[in-house]
Amino acid sequence: MKGRPVLGIISGFLFGLFGGITLFLYGAIPLASPMLWILPLVGIVVGMFMAAWAPFGGGSVKTETASTETISYASAGDAEGSGTTGTTLEGETIEVELKPADDETDGAES
């Protein structure tokens, strides 16, 4: 069986159990009703079928791992701004111009 049958059984049982308790507490079924026993069993069966069907649609997802690249930044004492060079994940070299923030504004608009 593919999927996650144990997870389906456990979650289906809990769904049926708490569904029965909720129906009892709202007065929809009496305490002596056999539905309090049937709902957890139905939940187990439905959980097994859903676990066999999981993962739902979509197909396989191709995942790639990112490589780590080193980027050098301008030093903190550089008040004039500085150009730095780094590399992208594709290996292309990029150059970035860093400029200090204006002293008149703190980034918040008024």
Biopython code that builds the backbone (N, CA, C, O; Angstrom):
import numpy as np
from Bio.PDB.StructureBuilder import StructureBuilder

atoms = [
    (1, "MET", "N", (0.852, -1.177, 0.000)),
    (1, "MET", "CA", (0.000, 0.000, 0.000)),
    (1, "MET", "C", (0.893, 1.234, 0.000)),
    (1, "MET", "O", (1.787, 1.359, 0.838)),
    (2, "LYS", "N", (0.654, 2.139, -0.933)),
    (2, "LYS", "CA", (1.404, 3.391, -0.950)),
    (2, "LYS", "C", (0.721, 4.410, -0.061)),
    (2, "LYS", "O", (-0.387, 4.179, 0.424)),
    (3, "GLY", "N", (1.364, 5.509, 0.147)),
    (3, "GLY", "CA", (0.802, 6.546, 1.005)),
    (3, "GLY", "C", (1.216, 6.354, 2.447)),
    (3, "GLY", "O", (2.274, 5.792, 2.728)),
    (4, "ARG", "N", (0.388, 6.818, 3.355)),
    (4, "ARG", "CA", (0.678, 6.728, 4.787)),
    (4, "ARG", "C", (-0.512, 6.085, 5.499)),
    (4, "ARG", "O", (-1.355, 6.796, 6.046)),
    (5, "PRO", "N", (-0.593, 4.748, 5.502)),
    (5, "PRO", "CA", (-1.783, 4.088, 6.066)),
    (5, "PRO", "C", (-1.925, 4.287, 7.576)),
    (5, "PRO", "O", (-3.044, 4.450, 8.064)),
    (6, "VAL", "N", (-0.834, 4.277, 8.318)),
    (6, "VAL", "CA", (-0.938, 4.437, 9.773)),
    (6, "VAL", "C", (-1.454, 5.831, 10.113)),
    (6, "VAL", "O", (-2.300, 5.983, 10.994)),
    (7, "LEU", "N", (-0.953, 6.839, 9.423)),
    (7, "LEU", "CA", (-1.437, 8.194, 9.645)),
    (7, "LEU", "C", (-2.920, 8.304, 9.282)),
    (7, "LEU", "O", (-3.684, 8.974, 9.977)),
    (8, "GLY", "N", (-3.323, 7.646, 8.192)),
    (8, "GLY", "CA", (-4.732, 7.663, 7.793)),
    (8, "GLY", "C", (-5.626, 6.989, 8.811)),
    (8, "GLY", "O", (-6.719, 7.478, 9.094)),
    (9, "ILE", "N", (-5.179, 5.873, 9.367)),
    (9, "ILE", "CA", (-5.976, 5.160, 10.371)),
    (9, "ILE", "C", (-6.124, 6.003, 11.629)),
    (9, "ILE", "O", (-7.224, 6.146, 12.161)),
    (10, "ILE", "N", (-5.022, 6.557, 12.100)),
    (10, "ILE", "CA", (-5.068, 7.346, 13.337)),
    (10, "ILE", "C", (-5.905, 8.608, 13.157)),
    (10, "ILE", "O", (-6.754, 8.919, 13.992)),
    (11, "SER", "N", (-5.667, 9.335, 12.066)),
    (11, "SER", "CA", (-6.416, 10.579, 11.870)),
    (11, "SER", "C", (-7.888, 10.302, 11.578)),
    (11, "SER", "O", (-8.755, 11.060, 12.014)),
    (12, "GLY", "N", (-8.182, 9.227, 10.846)),
    (12, "GLY", "CA", (-9.578, 8.880, 10.598)),
    (12, "GLY", "C", (-10.306, 8.491, 11.866)),
    (12, "GLY", "O", (-11.462, 8.866, 12.063)),
    (13, "PHE", "N", (-9.632, 7.735, 12.736)),
    (13, "PHE", "CA", (-10.235, 7.355, 14.016)),
    (13, "PHE", "C", (-10.520, 8.586, 14.863)),
    (13, "PHE", "O", (-11.610, 8.731, 15.416)),
    (14, "LEU", "N", (-9.520, 9.482, 14.962)),
    (14, "LEU", "CA", (-9.718, 10.683, 15.771)),
    (14, "LEU", "C", (-10.808, 11.582, 15.201)),
    (14, "LEU", "O", (-11.588, 12.169, 15.951)),
    (15, "PHE", "N", (-10.861, 11.691, 13.866)),
    (15, "PHE", "CA", (-11.904, 12.503, 13.238)),
    (15, "PHE", "C", (-13.289, 11.933, 13.550)),
    (15, "PHE", "O", (-14.204, 12.677, 13.904)),
    (16, "GLY", "N", (-13.443, 10.607, 13.419)),
    (16, "GLY", "CA", (-14.730, 9.984, 13.721)),
    (16, "GLY", "C", (-15.092, 10.080, 15.189)),
    (16, "GLY", "O", (-16.248, 10.324, 15.534)),
    (17, "LEU", "N", (-14.097, 9.886, 16.066)),
    (17, "LEU", "CA", (-14.347, 9.944, 17.506)),
    (17, "LEU", "C", (-14.800, 11.336, 17.923)),
    (17, "LEU", "O", (-15.818, 11.488, 18.597)),
    (18, "PHE", "N", (-14.040, 12.352, 17.521)),
    (18, "PHE", "CA", (-14.411, 13.712, 17.910)),
    (18, "PHE", "C", (-15.656, 14.202, 17.174)),
    (18, "PHE", "O", (-16.386, 15.051, 17.685)),
    (19, "GLY", "N", (-15.899, 13.674, 15.984)),
    (19, "GLY", "CA", (-17.157, 13.990, 15.301)),
    (19, "GLY", "C", (-18.352, 13.441, 16.068)),
    (19, "GLY", "O", (-19.368, 14.121, 16.206)),
    (20, "GLY", "N", (-18.234, 12.204, 16.571)),
    (20, "GLY", "CA", (-19.303, 11.612, 17.381)),
    (20, "GLY", "C", (-19.506, 12.350, 18.686)),
    (20, "GLY", "O", (-20.641, 12.580, 19.103)),
    (21, "ILE", "N", (-18.408, 12.724, 19.339)),
    (21, "ILE", "CA", (-18.512, 13.480, 20.595)),
    (21, "ILE", "C", (-19.180, 14.829, 20.357)),
    (21, "ILE", "O", (-19.995, 15.277, 21.163)),
    (22, "THR", "N", (-18.833, 15.469, 19.254)),
    (22, "THR", "CA", (-19.435, 16.764, 18.932)),
    (22, "THR", "C", (-20.935, 16.618, 18.679)),
    (22, "THR", "O", (-21.728, 17.428, 19.160)),
    (23, "LEU", "N", (-21.324, 15.590, 17.929)),
    (23, "LEU", "CA", (-22.749, 15.372, 17.678)),
    (23, "LEU", "C", (-23.502, 15.082, 18.972)),
    (23, "LEU", "O", (-24.637, 15.527, 19.143)),
    (24, "PHE", "N", (-22.873, 14.334, 19.889)),
    (24, "PHE", "CA", (-23.505, 14.059, 21.179)),
    (24, "PHE", "C", (-23.649, 15.340, 21.998)),
    (24, "PHE", "O", (-24.704, 15.583, 22.585)),
    (25, "LEU", "N", (-22.595, 16.160, 22.043)),
    (25, "LEU", "CA", (-22.648, 17.369, 22.851)),
    (25, "LEU", "C", (-23.647, 18.385, 22.324)),
    (25, "LEU", "O", (-24.242, 19.132, 23.101)),
    (26, "TYR", "N", (-23.838, 18.421, 21.006)),
    (26, "TYR", "CA", (-24.843, 19.330, 20.437)),
    (26, "TYR", "C", (-26.244, 18.736, 20.461)),
    (26, "TYR", "O", (-27.191, 19.378, 20.005)),
    (27, "GLY", "N", (-26.391, 17.545, 20.973)),
    (27, "GLY", "CA", (-27.701, 16.937, 21.126)),
    (27, "GLY", "C", (-28.255, 16.343, 19.845)),
    (27, "GLY", "O", (-29.454, 16.074, 19.768)),
    (28, "ALA", "N", (-27.424, 16.130, 18.838)),
    (28, "ALA", "CA", (-27.901, 15.577, 17.577)),
    (28, "ALA", "C", (-28.138, 14.072, 17.684)),
    (28, "ALA", "O", (-29.009, 13.534, 17.000)),
    (29, "ILE", "N", (-27.371, 13.386, 18.538)),
    (29, "ILE", "CA", (-27.570, 11.945, 18.754)),
    (29, "ILE", "C", (-27.513, 11.678, 20.254)),
    (29, "ILE", "O", (-26.776, 12.353, 20.973)),
    (30, "PRO", "N", (-28.282, 10.699, 20.735)),
    (30, "PRO", "CA", (-28.244, 10.381, 22.168)),
    (30, "PRO", "C", (-27.001, 9.560, 22.522)),
    (30, "PRO", "O", (-26.311, 9.038, 21.646)),
    (31, "LEU", "N", (-26.734, 9.459, 23.826)),
    (31, "LEU", "CA", (-25.553, 8.745, 24.292)),
    (31, "LEU", "C", (-25.634, 7.251, 23.995)),
    (31, "LEU", "O", (-24.607, 6.610, 23.770)),
    (32, "ALA", "N", (-26.815, 6.700, 23.992)),
    (32, "ALA", "CA", (-26.990, 5.269, 23.758)),
    (32, "ALA", "C", (-27.007, 4.919, 22.273)),
    (32, "ALA", "O", (-27.226, 3.759, 21.924)),
    (33, "SER", "N", (-26.790, 5.867, 21.415)),
    (33, "SER", "CA", (-26.845, 5.630, 19.978)),
    (33, "SER", "C", (-25.629, 4.822, 19.509)),
    (33, "SER", "O", (-24.511, 5.057, 19.969)),
    (34, "PRO", "N", (-25.848, 3.872, 18.591)),
    (34, "PRO", "CA", (-24.706, 3.125, 18.046)),
    (34, "PRO", "C", (-23.819, 3.981, 17.128)),
    (34, "PRO", "O", (-22.724, 3.558, 16.756)),
    (35, "MET", "N", (-24.285, 5.170, 16.768)),
    (35, "MET", "CA", (-23.484, 6.055, 15.920)),
    (35, "MET", "C", (-22.178, 6.469, 16.599)),
    (35, "MET", "O", (-21.192, 6.763, 15.923)),
    (36, "LEU", "N", (-22.168, 6.492, 17.943)),
    (36, "LEU", "CA", (-20.943, 6.831, 18.650)),
    (36, "LEU", "C", (-19.865, 5.771, 18.447)),
    (36, "LEU", "O", (-18.680, 6.067, 18.598)),
    (37, "TRP", "N", (-20.251, 4.542, 18.109)),
    (37, "TRP", "CA", (-19.294, 3.480, 17.801)),
    (37, "TRP", "C", (-19.034, 3.377, 16.306)),
    (37, "TRP", "O", (-17.939, 3.005, 15.883)),
    (38, "ILE", "N", (-20.028, 3.703, 15.521)),
    (38, "ILE", "CA", (-19.909, 3.549, 14.067)),
    (38, "ILE", "C", (-19.035, 4.649, 13.457)),
    (38, "ILE", "O", (-18.238, 4.371, 12.561)),
    (39, "LEU", "N", (-19.173, 5.888, 13.929)),
    (39, "LEU", "CA", (-18.423, 7.000, 13.345)),
    (39, "LEU", "C", (-16.905, 6.818, 13.424)),
    (39, "LEU", "O", (-16.230, 7.088, 12.430)),
    (40, "PRO", "N", (-16.323, 6.372, 14.555)),
    (40, "PRO", "CA", (-14.871, 6.141, 14.546)),
    (40, "PRO", "C", (-14.452, 5.016, 13.597)),
    (40, "PRO", "O", (-13.389, 5.096, 12.983)),
    (41, "LEU", "N", (-15.272, 3.971, 13.471)),
    (41, "LEU", "CA", (-14.949, 2.883, 12.547)),
    (41, "LEU", "C", (-15.020, 3.347, 11.099)),
    (41, "LEU", "O", (-14.176, 2.981, 10.282)),
    (42, "VAL", "N", (-16.026, 4.151, 10.783)),
    (42, "VAL", "CA", (-16.130, 4.714, 9.432)),
    (42, "VAL", "C", (-14.950, 5.651, 9.178)),
    (42, "VAL", "O", (-14.422, 5.705, 8.068)),
    (43, "GLY", "N", (-14.544, 6.384, 10.209)),
    (43, "GLY", "CA", (-13.393, 7.269, 10.073)),
    (43, "GLY", "C", (-12.117, 6.498, 9.770)),
    (43, "GLY", "O", (-11.285, 6.962, 8.990)),
    (44, "ILE", "N", (-11.952, 5.322, 10.379)),
    (44, "ILE", "CA", (-10.772, 4.492, 10.104)),
    (44, "ILE", "C", (-10.766, 4.048, 8.656)),
    (44, "ILE", "O", (-9.734, 4.119, 7.989)),
    (45, "VAL", "N", (-11.909, 3.589, 8.162)),
    (45, "VAL", "CA", (-11.994, 3.115, 6.771)),
    (45, "VAL", "C", (-11.750, 4.266, 5.789)),
    (45, "VAL", "O", (-10.996, 4.115, 4.828)),
    (46, "VAL", "N", (-12.377, 5.391, 6.029)),
    (46, "VAL", "CA", (-12.188, 6.548, 5.150)),
    (46, "VAL", "C", (-10.740, 7.033, 5.214)),
    (46, "VAL", "O", (-10.170, 7.418, 4.193)),
    (47, "GLY", "N", (-10.142, 7.018, 6.406)),
    (47, "GLY", "CA", (-8.746, 7.413, 6.555)),
    (47, "GLY", "C", (-7.806, 6.491, 5.802)),
    (47, "GLY", "O", (-6.818, 6.953, 5.233)),
    (48, "MET", "N", (-8.094, 5.185, 5.787)),
    (48, "MET", "CA", (-7.262, 4.238, 5.032)),
    (48, "MET", "C", (-7.363, 4.494, 3.534)),
    (48, "MET", "O", (-6.354, 4.463, 2.829)),
    (49, "PHE", "N", (-8.571, 4.747, 3.045)),
    (49, "PHE", "CA", (-8.736, 5.031, 1.617)),
    (49, "PHE", "C", (-8.045, 6.335, 1.223)),
    (49, "PHE", "O", (-7.409, 6.414, 0.172)),
    (50, "MET", "N", (-8.170, 7.346, 2.062)),
    (50, "MET", "CA", (-7.517, 8.615, 1.743)),
    (50, "MET", "C", (-6.003, 8.496, 1.823)),
    (50, "MET", "O", (-5.297, 9.138, 1.046)),
    (51, "ALA", "N", (-5.489, 7.687, 2.747)),
    (51, "ALA", "CA", (-4.046, 7.487, 2.852)),
    (51, "ALA", "C", (-3.505, 6.732, 1.644)),
    (51, "ALA", "O", (-2.382, 6.981, 1.204)),
    (52, "ALA", "N", (-4.299, 5.810, 1.109)),
    (52, "ALA", "CA", (-3.868, 5.077, -0.081)),
    (52, "ALA", "C", (-3.858, 5.990, -1.305)),
    (52, "ALA", "O", (-3.086, 5.770, -2.238)),
    (53, "TRP", "N", (-4.704, 7.001, -1.305)),
    (53, "TRP", "CA", (-4.826, 7.908, -2.433)),
    (53, "TRP", "C", (-3.808, 9.056, -2.346)),
    (53, "TRP", "O", (-3.527, 9.702, -3.355)),
    (54, "ALA", "N", (-3.256, 9.315, -1.159)),
    (54, "ALA", "CA", (-2.327, 10.427, -0.950)),
    (54, "ALA", "C", (-0.992, 10.147, -1.608)),
    (54, "ALA", "O", (-0.665, 8.970, -1.764)),
    (55, "PRO", "N", (-0.214, 11.099, -1.998)),
    (55, "PRO", "CA", (-0.492, 12.523, -1.982)),
    (55, "PRO", "C", (-1.484, 12.881, -3.074)),
    (55, "PRO", "O", (-1.455, 12.311, -4.165)),
    (56, "PHE", "N", (-2.348, 13.814, -2.777)),
    (56, "PHE", "CA", (-3.447, 14.164, -3.663)),
    (56, "PHE", "C", (-2.961, 14.917, -4.883)),
    (56, "PHE", "O", (-2.534, 16.066, -4.769)),
    (57, "GLY", "N", (-3.015, 14.294, -6.046)),
    (57, "GLY", "CA", (-2.723, 14.925, -7.329)),
    (57, "GLY", "C", (-1.350, 15.559, -7.390)),
    (57, "GLY", "O", (-0.471, 15.243, -6.588)),
    (58, "GLY", "N", (-1.174, 16.443, -8.333)),
    (58, "GLY", "CA", (0.044, 17.220, -8.421)),
    (58, "GLY", "C", (1.208, 16.528, -9.089)),
    (58, "GLY", "O", (1.958, 17.178, -9.817)),
    (59, "GLY", "N", (1.388, 15.266, -8.878)),
    (59, "GLY", "CA", (2.538, 14.574, -9.441)),
    (59, "GLY", "C", (3.790, 14.853, -8.629)),
    (59, "GLY", "O", (3.719, 15.393, -7.525)),
    (60, "SER", "N", (4.914, 14.489, -9.171)),
    (60, "SER", "CA", (6.161, 14.664, -8.443)),
    (60, "SER", "C", (6.680, 16.091, -8.600)),
    (60, "SER", "O", (6.519, 16.715, -9.649)),
    (61, "VAL", "N", (7.289, 16.581, -7.562)),
    (61, "VAL", "CA", (7.844, 17.923, -7.558)),
    (61, "VAL", "C", (9.361, 17.790, -7.550)),
    (61, "VAL", "O", (9.930, 17.122, -6.687)),
    (62, "LYS", "N", (10.005, 18.426, -8.511)),
    (62, "LYS", "CA", (11.456, 18.370, -8.591)),
    (62, "LYS", "C", (12.034, 19.464, -7.706)),
    (62, "LYS", "O", (11.731, 20.645, -7.876)),
    (63, "THR", "N", (12.864, 19.059, -6.769)),
    (63, "THR", "CA", (13.487, 20.021, -5.876)),
    (63, "THR", "C", (14.976, 20.071, -6.165)),
    (63, "THR", "O", (15.608, 19.058, -6.464)),
    (64, "GLU", "N", (15.514, 21.267, -6.069)),
    (64, "GLU", "CA", (16.934, 21.461, -6.275)),
    (64, "GLU", "C", (17.527, 22.085, -5.020)),
    (64, "GLU", "O", (16.870, 22.856, -4.320)),
    (65, "THR", "N", (18.766, 21.740, -4.755)),
    (65, "THR", "CA", (19.435, 22.337, -3.616)),
    (65, "THR", "C", (20.245, 23.537, -4.080)),
    (65, "THR", "O", (20.845, 23.518, -5.155)),
    (66, "ALA", "N", (20.256, 24.555, -3.278)),
    (66, "ALA", "CA", (20.993, 25.772, -3.621)),
    (66, "ALA", "C", (22.440, 25.626, -3.179)),
    (66, "ALA", "O", (22.728, 25.094, -2.107)),
    (67, "SER", "N", (23.334, 26.101, -4.014)),
    (67, "SER", "CA", (24.741, 26.096, -3.628)),
    (67, "SER", "C", (25.037, 27.391, -2.892)),
    (67, "SER", "O", (24.384, 28.410, -3.122)),
    (68, "THR", "N", (26.001, 27.348, -2.028)),
    (68, "THR", "CA", (26.347, 28.547, -1.272)),
    (68, "THR", "C", (27.397, 29.338, -2.029)),
    (68, "THR", "O", (28.362, 28.771, -2.541)),
    (69, "GLU", "N", (27.214, 30.616, -2.097)),
    (69, "GLU", "CA", (28.138, 31.525, -2.769)),
    (69, "GLU", "C", (28.574, 32.582, -1.768)),
    (69, "GLU", "O", (27.802, 32.961, -0.887)),
    (70, "THR", "N", (29.776, 33.047, -1.894)),
    (70, "THR", "CA", (30.298, 34.083, -1.014)),
    (70, "THR", "C", (30.168, 35.438, -1.692)),
    (70, "THR", "O", (30.574, 35.608, -2.842)),
    (71, "ILE", "N", (29.601, 36.396, -0.976)),
    (71, "ILE", "CA", (29.467, 37.756, -1.483)),
    (71, "ILE", "C", (30.164, 38.672, -0.502)),
    (71, "ILE", "O", (29.913, 38.611, 0.702)),
    (72, "SER", "N", (31.036, 39.518, -1.013)),
    (72, "SER", "CA", (31.726, 40.459, -0.127)),
    (72, "SER", "C", (30.927, 41.756, -0.072)),
    (72, "SER", "O", (30.382, 42.201, -1.082)),
    (73, "TYR", "N", (30.861, 42.357, 1.107)),
    (73, "TYR", "CA", (30.119, 43.587, 1.306)),
    (73, "TYR", "C", (31.083, 44.711, 1.645)),
    (73, "TYR", "O", (32.220, 44.475, 2.055)),
    (74, "ALA", "N", (30.609, 45.937, 1.466)),
    (74, "ALA", "CA", (31.439, 47.097, 1.799)),
    (74, "ALA", "C", (31.629, 47.159, 3.306)),
    (74, "ALA", "O", (30.780, 46.703, 4.072)),
    (75, "SER", "N", (32.732, 47.719, 3.712)),
    (75, "SER", "CA", (32.994, 47.824, 5.144)),
    (75, "SER", "C", (32.068, 48.854, 5.765)),
    (75, "SER", "O", (31.550, 49.729, 5.071)),
    (76, "ALA", "N", (31.861, 48.752, 7.064)),
    (76, "ALA", "CA", (30.935, 49.642, 7.760)),
    (76, "ALA", "C", (31.445, 51.069, 7.790)),
    (76, "ALA", "O", (30.633, 51.988, 7.888)),
    (77, "GLY", "N", (32.757, 51.307, 7.710)),
    (77, "GLY", "CA", (33.311, 52.648, 7.782)),
    (77, "GLY", "C", (33.286, 53.388, 6.458)),
    (77, "GLY", "O", (33.700, 54.546, 6.411)),
    (78, "ASP", "N", (32.827, 52.783, 5.398)),
    (78, "ASP", "CA", (32.816, 53.406, 4.077)),
    (78, "ASP", "C", (31.611, 54.331, 3.971)),
    (78, "ASP", "O", (30.487, 53.864, 3.786)),
    (79, "ALA", "N", (31.836, 55.652, 4.087)),
    (79, "ALA", "CA", (30.732, 56.615, 4.089)),
    (79, "ALA", "C", (30.315, 57.018, 2.683)),
    (79, "ALA", "O", (29.194, 57.491, 2.497)),
    (80, "GLU", "N", (31.165, 56.849, 1.700)),
    (80, "GLU", "CA", (30.864, 57.290, 0.350)),
    (80, "GLU", "C", (30.112, 56.233, -0.452)),
    (80, "GLU", "O", (29.664, 56.522, -1.562)),
    (81, "GLY", "N", (29.963, 55.052, 0.057)),
    (81, "GLY", "CA", (29.352, 53.979, -0.719)),
    (81, "GLY", "C", (30.430, 53.261, -1.498)),
    (81, "GLY", "O", (31.487, 53.828, -1.771)),
    (82, "SER", "N", (30.179, 52.065, -1.842)),
    (82, "SER", "CA", (31.212, 51.290, -2.498)),
    (82, "SER", "C", (30.562, 50.277, -3.416)),
    (82, "SER", "O", (29.447, 49.817, -3.170)),
    (83, "GLY", "N", (31.262, 49.941, -4.461)),
    (83, "GLY", "CA", (30.786, 48.880, -5.337)),
    (83, "GLY", "C", (31.361, 47.558, -4.871)),
    (83, "GLY", "O", (32.554, 47.481, -4.576)),
    (84, "THR", "N", (30.571, 46.545, -4.800)),
    (84, "THR", "CA", (31.066, 45.228, -4.424)),
    (84, "THR", "C", (30.729, 44.256, -5.533)),
    (84, "THR", "O", (29.827, 44.494, -6.336)),
    (85, "THR", "N", (31.447, 43.183, -5.565)),
    (85, "THR", "CA", (31.237, 42.175, -6.588)),
    (85, "THR", "C", (30.817, 40.878, -5.928)),
    (85, "THR", "O", (31.368, 40.496, -4.895)),
    (86, "GLY", "N", (29.851, 40.204, -6.513)),
    (86, "GLY", "CA", (29.403, 38.905, -6.021)),
    (86, "GLY", "C", (29.041, 38.016, -7.183)),
    (86, "GLY", "O", (29.131, 38.430, -8.339)),
    (87, "THR", "N", (28.639, 36.820, -6.894)),
    (87, "THR", "CA", (28.226, 35.893, -7.943)),
    (87, "THR", "C", (26.852, 35.354, -7.640)),
    (87, "THR", "O", (26.496, 35.136, -6.482)),
    (88, "THR", "N", (26.081, 35.141, -8.688)),
    (88, "THR", "CA", (24.759, 34.569, -8.547)),
    (88, "THR", "C", (24.881, 33.058, -8.507)),
    (88, "THR", "O", (25.969, 32.509, -8.680)),
    (89, "LEU", "N", (23.753, 32.383, -8.277)),
    (89, "LEU", "CA", (23.763, 30.923, -8.261)),
    (89, "LEU", "C", (24.091, 30.343, -9.627)),
    (89, "LEU", "O", (24.558, 29.208, -9.716)),
    (90, "GLU", "N", (23.859, 31.093, -10.681)),
    (90, "GLU", "CA", (24.173, 30.616, -12.024)),
    (90, "GLU", "C", (25.633, 30.853, -12.378)),
    (90, "GLU", "O", (26.072, 30.445, -13.453)),
    (91, "GLY", "N", (26.396, 31.499, -11.505)),
    (91, "GLY", "CA", (27.806, 31.739, -11.744)),
    (91, "GLY", "C", (28.106, 33.066, -12.409)),
    (91, "GLY", "O", (29.266, 33.345, -12.713)),
    (92, "GLU", "N", (27.091, 33.902, -12.647)),
    (92, "GLU", "CA", (27.303, 35.191, -13.274)),
    (92, "GLU", "C", (27.832, 36.181, -12.231)),
    (92, "GLU", "O", (27.425, 36.149, -11.070)),
    (93, "THR", "N", (28.728, 37.043, -12.653)),
    (93, "THR", "CA", (29.282, 38.050, -11.755)),
    (93, "THR", "C", (28.390, 39.280, -11.787)),
    (93, "THR", "O", (27.993, 39.740, -12.858)),
    (94, "ILE", "N", (28.074, 39.812, -10.607)),
    (94, "ILE", "CA", (27.251, 41.016, -10.515)),
    (94, "ILE", "C", (28.009, 42.057, -9.714)),
    (94, "ILE", "O", (28.843, 41.719, -8.874)),
    (95, "GLU", "N", (27.720, 43.316, -9.973)),
    (95, "GLU", "CA", (28.326, 44.408, -9.214)),
    (95, "GLU", "C", (27.204, 45.244, -8.630)),
    (95, "GLU", "O", (26.257, 45.607, -9.327)),
    (96, "VAL", "N", (27.317, 45.548, -7.337)),
    (96, "VAL", "CA", (26.274, 46.264, -6.620)),
    (96, "VAL", "C", (26.857, 47.554, -6.075)),
    (96, "VAL", "O", (27.958, 47.552, -5.524)),
    (97, "GLU", "N", (26.131, 48.658, -6.222)),
    (97, "GLU", "CA", (26.558, 49.953, -5.697)),
    (97, "GLU", "C", (25.830, 50.176, -4.380)),
    (97, "GLU", "O", (24.600, 50.235, -4.348)),
    (98, "LEU", "N", (26.587, 50.302, -3.291)),
    (98, "LEU", "CA", (26.015, 50.544, -1.976)),
    (98, "LEU", "C", (26.144, 52.019, -1.658)),
    (98, "LEU", "O", (27.228, 52.589, -1.786)),
    (99, "LYS", "N", (25.044, 52.646, -1.242)),
    (99, "LYS", "CA", (25.047, 54.068, -0.920)),
    (99, "LYS", "C", (24.542, 54.243, 0.500)),
    (99, "LYS", "O", (23.666, 53.497, 0.938)),
    (100, "PRO", "N", (25.082, 55.221, 1.231)),
    (100, "PRO", "CA", (24.599, 55.448, 2.598)),
    (100, "PRO", "C", (23.205, 56.062, 2.572)),
    (100, "PRO", "O", (22.814, 56.704, 1.597)),
    (101, "ALA", "N", (22.473, 55.858, 3.639)),
    (101, "ALA", "CA", (21.130, 56.417, 3.754)),
    (101, "ALA", "C", (21.210, 57.911, 3.987)),
    (101, "ALA", "O", (22.182, 58.402, 4.561)),
    (102, "ASP", "N", (20.185, 58.647, 3.540)),
    (102, "ASP", "CA", (20.137, 60.092, 3.771)),
    (102, "ASP", "C", (19.987, 60.350, 5.267)),
    (102, "ASP", "O", (19.279, 59.628, 5.968)),
    (103, "ASP", "N", (20.662, 61.387, 5.739)),
    (103, "ASP", "CA", (20.581, 61.727, 7.158)),
    (103, "ASP", "C", (19.256, 62.406, 7.502)),
    (103, "ASP", "O", (18.825, 62.362, 8.654)),
    (104, "GLU", "N", (18.604, 63.034, 6.519)),
    (104, "GLU", "CA", (17.365, 63.771, 6.787)),
    (104, "GLU", "C", (16.186, 62.848, 7.007)),
    (104, "GLU", "O", (15.283, 63.190, 7.770)),
    (105, "THR", "N", (16.162, 61.717, 6.381)),
    (105, "THR", "CA", (15.032, 60.799, 6.545)),
    (105, "THR", "C", (15.525, 59.520, 7.202)),
    (105, "THR", "O", (16.668, 59.106, 7.007)),
    (106, "ASP", "N", (14.656, 58.907, 7.975)),
    (106, "ASP", "CA", (15.014, 57.667, 8.634)),
    (106, "ASP", "C", (14.339, 56.456, 7.970)),
    (106, "ASP", "O", (14.271, 55.380, 8.566)),
    (107, "GLY", "N", (13.848, 56.630, 6.755)),
    (107, "GLY", "CA", (13.204, 55.538, 6.041)),
    (107, "GLY", "C", (11.685, 55.552, 6.176)),
    (107, "GLY", "O", (10.998, 54.889, 5.399)),
    (108, "ALA", "N", (11.147, 56.288, 7.140)),
    (108, "ALA", "CA", (9.702, 56.354, 7.335)),
    (108, "ALA", "C", (9.180, 57.596, 6.629)),
    (108, "ALA", "O", (9.792, 58.664, 6.654)),
    (109, "GLU", "N", (8.029, 57.415, 6.002)),
    (109, "GLU", "CA", (7.420, 58.555, 5.305)),
    (109, "GLU", "C", (6.505, 59.293, 6.273)),
    (109, "GLU", "O", (5.897, 58.689, 7.157)),
    (110, "SER", "N", (6.417, 60.607, 6.092)),
    (110, "SER", "CA", (5.548, 61.394, 6.974)),
    (110, "SER", "C", (4.368, 61.940, 6.234)),
    (110, "SER", "O", (3.534, 62.627, 6.823)),
]
sb = StructureBuilder()
sb.init_structure("model")
sb.init_model(0)
sb.init_chain("A")
sb.init_seg("    ")
for serial, (resi, resn, name, xyz) in enumerate(atoms, 1):
    if name == "N":
        sb.init_residue(resn, " ", resi, " ")
    sb.init_atom(name, np.array(xyz, "f"), 0.0, 1.0, " ", f" {name:<3s}", serial, name[0])
structure = sb.get_structure()
